[in-house]
Amino acid sequence: MFEFLSDLKVSYRSLKTHKQIKKYYVGESVNGLPNGFGICIKKYIKYTGEWVNGLPNGIGISIFKNISNNYLYYDNISILKYDVYKYEGEIRNGLLHGKGILTKNNKLYYDGNFNDGYLTGNGKFYHNNKIIYKGEILNSKFNGEGILYNKNNYIIYSGNWKNGLKEGYGKNFNLAISKTIPEYDGYWMNNLYHGTGTLITKYYKRIGIFKFNQQTDEGIYEDEYIKYKGTFKNNLFDGEGNFSFYYDKKNNKIAFTYIGNFTNNKRNGDGFIQYNNNDTYTGNFCDGLKQDKGIYYDSKNNYSIDTIWNKDRKNGSGTITYNDGTGFKCIWTNNKLISKKRLMFYEGNNLELTFIKKKEILPELYCPISLELMKDPIICSDGHTYDKKSITELFKNKKFISPTTREKLDINILIPNYNIKKIINNL
């Protein structure tokens, strides 16, 4: 920022020769060198003050020019423009060193500490005589704790700096939104959000961990319609999260809530979604849409659809099950129901598929032992039919008495009952 100030020492080295001293210097001398109080006037530097062994040393006033960043152009010819600086304060060995005040083009520019030609220590920067920075400085750059102001003296940034960049903890203000609530409150690296922080813009809020301006890991995102709490990657929902979409956030009216996995801001993988009418879906998602295996529950009509989905549309075989256990075996194509067969019911904790109501099934089709619909009916020596699994378990427990007639059963007589089997298969 002000490294050119070190040229002050170089510019005065020429005064070591008698010829240069005679040409540029007027004042006290010792052994032929400027010592004491004196004045030196060169093309770009003027100095009035104390000298030691040919160099400015002590208290003095220096006026010097430096090429401006701006150029003047006339008919495609560039003309150099110079900024004029005036320094009043302490000098050591020809360099600004100690307390001093620096003006630029007759306007206050810096008031603070210098070290070997560099602005170092505590100081204040000014623009048009208004303070724009107050705090710690190292080698002419903001370094340490400091406050940056705008031209109206409102705080833009308050916090830590390193080499002129925001680094460490600090608060950054967007004055177009609020003069008292920071837009970003958290940690920085190289002028970027980096670490834990809270970002509040006009349109959204982010709370969590940032990495080079991108939200990552666990955090929160909110805007006018969305509230998300979960995992982020590169500012996007990515991983497990809890997502709510509002159609009237002020009155906490939610269109739907989703709990599950995300990839690049889209529902992807296993998840659960509940709509504002209390309908739900549990299953797989792809690119934000229901995909592959999933169950949709219709809360108004009290039934569940368990089927295959393709881009939010039912596509494949599945079932419709009512809360009382009855239901249908169905086939859908492109969300259109093309097949619907009979009913089914729940038997105990198992889903036993039949295609008529339970009251219409013949009692002979139930196993006398398990009281469930038989899957593999066999005839035993007592002349009655049992489910093979149930009678086999009975024999394993060394129980050979018929559950029906109480006579002793012959374990070697197990005859498949094809007639009953056929009836069951045709249900």
N, C-alpha and C positions, 0 to 999 in steps of 0.2 A: 504493500500500500504506500509506504513512504521510504522505500529502500534508497531512493535517490538522495535522501538526506545525508547518506554516508559520503556523497561526493563533496560535501562541504570541507572535509578534512583534506581531500585530494587537491581541491582548488587552492588551498592555502599553502600547500607544500612548496610552491614556487617562491614564496616569500623567504625561503632560506638563503636565496642568493641576493647579493647587494644590489644587483641591477633591478630585480623584481621589487625589492623593498622600496627602492627609490621611486619606482614607477607607480606603485599602487598604494603605498602605506604612508600615513602621516600620524606621528604620535611618539610616545616614549620608546626608547630602545635601551638595551643592555648588551654590550659586546657585539653590536651591529645587528642584533635581532630584535623584533618587536617585543617589548616587555613593558607591562604597565597598561596605561590607557592609550588607545589609538583607534584610528579609522582606516579601513581598507575598502577601496572601491574598484571592483573588477567588472567585466562585462555583464555577468549573470549573478554576481554575488556582491552584496555590500554588508559591511560589518562595522559596528561601533561598540566598543566595550573593552574588556580586560584581555590582556595577552600574556602568554608565558612562553619564552623560547620560540618565538615565531609563529605560534598558533593561538587562536582565540581560546581563552581559558578563564572561566569565572562568569561574571554577569555581563550580558551584552544583548544587543539587538542586531538581528541579521535579516536582510531582505534578499531573496533569491528567486530566480525564475526557473520554471520547468515547463517543458513542452506539454501543451494541453492534449487531452484525448480528442478534442474537437479541432477540425481544420476548417478554414474558410476557403471557398471555391469561387473563383471568378474566371469565366470563359475557359473552364477546364484546367485552370492553373491553381494548384493548391498553395495556400499561404499558411505558414506555421503560425499557430496561436499559442501564446505562453500564459501560464498561470503564474501569478505573483504571490509568493508566500512571505509572510513576515513573522519572525520568531522573536519573542521576548522571554528571556529566562537564563537558565544556567547552561554553560558550555564547558566541555572538558576535551582537551587535545583536539580542538577543531570540530568536535561533534556535539550535537544537541544532547545534553546529559543532565538529568535532574528535573526540577520543576520548570514548566514553561507553558507559554500560550502561543498557539500558532493560528494565524489568520490566512485566508486564501481570498485573493482579489478583494481585500478590504472587508471581508466578512469573517466573523469568528468561526474557526474550523476545529480546533482541538485545544483542550485545556487539561493538562495532566502531566504524567511522568514520561521521561525519555531515558533511553539507555544506549550509549554509543551510536547515536544517530537514529535509533528506532524508537517508535512509541512503545513503551513497555512499562507496566504497572497499572495503576488506576487512572482512569481518565474519562473525558467526555468529548464526544464528537458532536459537531454542530452543522446544520445546513440552513443557510439564510438566517443565521444567528439563532436558530432554534435547535435545541438538543435533539439528536437522533440516536445516540448511544451513550450509555453510562455503565461502566463496569471495568473488568480486568482486561488487559491487553498484553500481548507478548509479540515482540518483533513486528510491530505495526499491524497485528491482526487480533480480532476479538478472540480472547483465550481465557477461560475461566467463567466466573459468573458475570452476567451482564444483561442489560435491558435495552431492547431496540424499540425506538419510537417512530411514529409517522410524523408528517409535517405539522399535524395539529396536536402533537404531544400526547397522543394515545399510544398505549403499549401495543406493539406488534408481536414481540417475543420477549419472554422473561425466562432465563434459565442458563444453562451451561453451553460453552463454546469451545471449539478446538480448531486452531488454524483458520479462523474466520468462518467456520461452519458450525451449525448446531450439532452438539455432541453431548450425550448424557441426558439428564432430566431437564425438561423445560415445557413451557406453555406457549402455544402459538395462537394468536387471535386473528380471526377474520372480521374486521371491523364492519363489513357490510351486513354481518349477521348479528354480532354482539360485541360490545366494548368491554363487557365484564366476564362473559363466559368464554373460555378458550375453545377454539375449534379443535385443537389437539392438545391433550394433556398427557404427557408420557415421556418415553425415552427416544433418543435420536442417535443416528450415526450418519456422518457425512451429509447432513441436511435432510436426511430421510427418516421417516418413522421406523424405529427399530427397537423392539422390546415391548414391555407392557405399556398399554396406553388406551386412551379414549378419544375417538375421533367423532366430532359432531359437525355435520355440514347442514346446509339448508334442506337437504333431501333425505339424509339418512344418518344413523348413528352406528358406530362400531366400537365394541369394547373387547379387549383381549390382547393378543400378542401379534406384533407386527415384525416383518422382516423385509427391510428395504422397501418400505411403503406398502407392502402387501400383507393383509391379515392372514395368519396361519395358526395352526393348532387350535386349542379350545377357545371359543369366544362367543360373542353375541352380535347379531345384526338386527337393526330395526329401521323400518321406513313407514310411509303412510299406510301401507297395506300388509306388510310382512313383519313377523317377529321370528327370528331363528336363533336357537342356542345349540351349539354343537361344534363340529370340527371344520376347519377351513384349510384351504390350500390355494395360494396365489389369489387371495381375495374372494374365492368362490367357496360355496358350500361343498365340502368334500369329506366323506366319512359319515359317521353316525351323527344324527341331529334330530332336534324337535322343531318342527316348522308349523307356524300358524299363519293363515291368510285371512285378513279381515276385509269385510265389505263396509264396515262402519267401526273404525278402531276407537273413535272417541267414546262410543257407547259399548265397547268391548263385544261387538257382534262379529262372530267368526264364521267364515264361509266353510272352512275345513281345517283340520289339524292333521299333520303327518308326523309319524315317528318312525325313523328307519334310516336307510343309507342313501347317500347322495354321491354323485360324481359330476363335477363341473356344473354345479348349481341345479342339477336335475335329479329327480328321484330315480335311483338305480340300485337294484338288488332287493333284498327283503325289506318289507315295511308294513306299516299299519296306518290307515287313513280313516278319519271320522268326519262326516259332513255335518252341516248345521241342522239337517233333519234327522240326525242320529243314525243314518245309514253308515255302514262301515265296509272297509275292504282290507283283507289280510292276505298278503301274498307277495308276488314278485313284481318289480317295476323295471322298465327300460326306457331311458330318455324321457322320464316323467310320466309314462303311460303304463297302464296295467298290462303285464306281459307274462305269458306262460301260466303256471299254476297259481290259482288264487280263489278266495272265497269272498263273495259279496253278500252282505246281509241287508235285507230290506226291512227296516224297523216298522214301517207302517203296516205292511202285510205279513210280517212275522215269518219270513222264510229266508233261507240262505241258498245262494247259487255257488256251487263248487264246480269249477270247470277250467278250461284252458282259455287264456286271453291272448289276443293279438292286437296291439296298438289300441288298447282300451275297449276292444270289441270281443264279445264272446265268440269263440271259434273252436269247436271240438265237442267231445262228449263230456257229460258231467251229470250232476244231480241238482234237483231243487228239493230242499228239505224244510218242512214247517216245524214250528216249535213243539207241536204235539207228536213229532216223530214221523209223521207221514210225509211222503214226498214222491218225486217222479225221477225216472231215469230219462235224460234228455240229450239231444244233439243240437248244437248251434252251428250255423255257417254265416260268417260275417255279421254277427249279432242277431241273426234271424233264427228263431226256434223252428226247427224242421222236423223234430221227432220228440214225442213225449209219451212215455209208457207207464201206465198204472201207478200204483202207489208203493211206498215203502214205509217201514216203521223201525223204531229203535227197540231192540229186545235187550233189556238190562243195560250193560255198558257197551254192548257191541252193536254195530250197525248191521242188522240182518236184512238183506235185500229180498223182498218178495214183490209181487206185482198186483196184489189184492189186499184189501184191508185185513187186519188180524182176525176179525170175527168171522171172516169167510173161509179161513183155513181149517181143514178137517182136523179134529183132535188126534186122529191116528198118525198125523204127520209130525207130532211132537214126541220127543224121547221121554219115556216114563221116568228116566233118571234125572236128566238135566232140565227137563221141561222146556227145552228149546227146539226149534225146527231142526230136524235131522239133516245131516249132510251126507252121511254114509250109513244108511239103514241096513241092519242085518237081523236075521231071525235066529233066536236062541232055542235051546232044547225045551223051554216051557211053551213054545209056540208064539211068543210075543216078539215084537220088533223093537229094537233099541238102536241108538246111534252107536256106531262101532267104538268111537273114542270113549264114550261113557261106560260101556260094558267092559272095555279093556281096562280102564282105570279101576273098575270094581274088582276084577280078577286079580289085578296087581296087589290090591289090598287084602287078598285072600278071603274075599267075600263071595261065596259061591251060591248064595240063596237068592232065588228069583225075587226081584222087587215087586213083582205083580202077583205071582201065585204062591210065593213063599216056599216053593219046592227047590231041591238042590239042582243046580245047573251043571250041565256037561260042558266043560270049557273047550272041548274039541268040536263042538257043534256051533258053528258061526256061518250061517248061510245068507249070502247077499239077497236082500229083498228088492228085486229089480222093479217090481210094480210100484212100490212106494217111491223108489228112487226116481222113476219116470215122472210120477205125479209132481214130485218136488221140483224136478228140473223144468217142468212145464209151467210152473207158477209164474 
